[in-house]
Structure formats: structure tokens, C-alpha cells
Amino acid sequence: MLRPVFQNIYSFGVRVANIGISDRLTFHEKKKTQLLNVVVATGVPINLFFCTLNFVQEKPLLSIINFLLFSGSIIILVINSYRRFLLSRLILTFLASVLFIIEAVYFRNGGEYYLIANLVVIIIYFNEKKYIFLISLFNCLLFIGVRIFIQNSSFVYGQVPFGRVIFNISWSLLILVMALIFFKKEQQDYQDQVEEKNKELQELNNTKQKLFSIIAHDLRSPIGQLRNSLDLVNKEYMSPEMFKQISARLSSEVDHLHSTLDNLLRWSLNQFQGIKAAPEKIALDELIEKNATLFRQSFETKNISFEYNTTGLSVFADPDHLMLVIRNLVSNAIKYSYHDGCITIRAYEKDSHIIIEVTDTGMGMNEEIKTSVFSGSANIVSSNGTSNEKGTGLGLKLCKEFIEKNNGHIWLESTEKKGSTFYAAIPSSS
């Protein structure tokens, strides 16, 4: 029975804390404003209570001060709702300082201790050095002046119970503790962000170094072979018949080169611009047939049989993205398949998604490689294929990113020396 009550109170507190919060504010400004809203809003019922209590106990001046604090809190929340944060902070600082000093001088209720809490809040909340200096100096002078006055003067306008003094001192200390906790958390969050950024930069730097290595070796090699072969033909050191004999291997190298360059280009664009999907209805039969045509030479080179059964299914995805995913999954299956192996693609519908399976009977993966393939790390892991084919490791990373941008997900199952199956779940077009 009490749970809905607490949930409503919590929801109301969240709404109050987020008064004036917008996406245009920086992370730190949001946190500062939320804490200010909470502190001010908490003071609303407290000041209203003491305003009423002091009025009943015939302490009109103290009741008026509490009413001014109550009204000031409401005004500050209203100003925050209009995102005039500097104005609200200035009003809070000066209004609270003046009224707390009046309470301390007239009633000796410990109100001067709020100035210490106010001082810490000033340093945390204000970014402008001139405001920090002037308001801090103002509060310090007020505190020192009040303590000297209380120590050397017997003037008292009215007495308050000692419990009220203890409450004011306790509440000021609580505000001080909340401000210090906030400051410490801000520093920790900032440190965590710096460490996370450093980690990301290190991973990207490792990726960059690997990509340079790929460009320096894996891309130059097939281009160099093709250039040398063509040079030999042009200089008539190699007959057209001899060139025809090696053309199948050169064609395979060029296909690998094209796929690698395409993956590098798409990866680079994703790093700088992000991926944007333009989904539409796609017939899987037609898409798989296009991929089969692209890899016909590679199938023949390893004598791999290729079968697919998509049973006329359609998906709702970006055609270019899905084409790249299927191409990379099939290319990966060919790379790690043994001679005379088999690659199978099948699709079926499950839970409003089309599950596409790409299965090979190749070398499979160990647990370490399986874990790293679709990990969130920028580190790229790759190994040579069954015929020592080179790879960048970018293809499967791109598959994951493209599938997720199309509201799907991808995973794999693999057993060493038996083969692997990659699963891609994509929204159905129906």
C-alpha cells in the first residue's frame, strides 16, 4: 500500500530536481542546478513550518523572515524554470545571507552558521571569478562581524529554544556536507571521464596502427602482384596464355583488395560521421543470389559448395548495409573454410524478426576469439584463413554496427575444427 505513495513522492522529487533542466546544459551545469533545486525545494516546507510556528508563538519578526525565505525559495524555483540560473543563484546567496544574519543578531539562533555552508556553495556554483571573490568576501565579513557582535553585545530581540539553535546548526552542516559530496562526486565523474577517454584514445590509436600495417602490407601486396604481372605482359615477358593461368589467383587477390578497401572506407566514415540507416523492404533471395555471384570464383578456388534457403522471406533494413553484412559473413566463411567444405545460408521468422544463419564447416574459433569478435572494444582481432588468407578483422565489427543500426542484433556459435554459425536477427518487413 505504501509503495505507490513513495513512488509518487519520488517522481515529484525528480520533477522538482529537473526544473529548468534542458539538453543544452552541460553535464556539470545540470548537476549543479539539480542540487540547487533539491536544496531550495527542501527548504520550502521547513520555512513554511517555522513561519507558522513562530507566528503561533508570537514571534512576528522571525515569522516574517521565515516567510521571506519561503517566498524566496519559490521565486528561485520559478526563475530556474525560465533558465535564469545566474540570477537565481545571486538572489539565493544575498537573500539567504542577509536574512540569516538578521536571525543570528536578533534571536541568537545559530543562523550565522548558514554563511559557512553558503560560502562552500558559492565556490562550487559560481564559475565567474568576480562573483566568487565578491560574494565570498561579503559572507566572510558578515560571519566575522556577527561573531564579534554576539561575543561583545548583550542585545537580544527575542529568545528561541535551544533545540532551534541545534536544528539550524545541524541543517547548515547538512547543506555543507551535501555540497562537499557533490563536489567530490563531480571530481570523480570528471576523472572517470578522462580515464575513459584516454582508454578510447589508446584503443583507437592501436586500431590506427593496425590499419596502417594493413595498408602497408596487405593492400600493397596484391596491387604489386597485379602491377608486376601486367608489366610482364606489356613487355612480352609473359604470354597471354601464361597470364590467363594466373588470372584466377590475381582475380581472387583483387576481390580481397576490393573488399578490404570497402571495409576500410566504411569504417573510416563511421568513425567520423556515424552510420545512418535508410530501411526498406528487401527480398532475401535476390540479395543472397547477388552475393553468390560475387564469390563464385572464391567458391571454385576452394571447391566449396554453397547452398541457401530463404523461403521467399523479406526484411526491413537498409539494402547497402545488409549487402555489406551478408558479403562480409560469406567472405569470412570462405576464408576459414577448408577445401571441399560447405557454406549454408538459411533464414526463418521468429518473434517479428528474420533470423539469417551463415554456417561453414571450417576451422572454427576458440573461446578467446569468440569473445573478442563482437566486443565493444575498438581493438581488432584477426587470424589467417585456411589458405593463409589475410584479414583486417574490420568486417565483423562493421557487421555488428550495421545490424544494430537497423534495429537488429548479431551473435555467433563456433566449435574449433568443426565450423561456425553467425546469426543476424533483422526486423521482418511484414
PyMOL commands that set and color helices and strands:
alter all, ss='L'
color gray80, all
select helices_A, chain A and resi 2-17+27-56+60-81+85-107+111-125+129-152+162-234+240-273+284-294+296-302+319-335+367-373+394-405
alter helices_A, ss='H'
color red, helices_A
select strands_A, chain A and resi 280-283+305-309+314-317+342-350+353-360+409-415+419-427
alter strands_A, ss='S'
color yellow, strands_A
deselect
rebuild
show_as cartoon
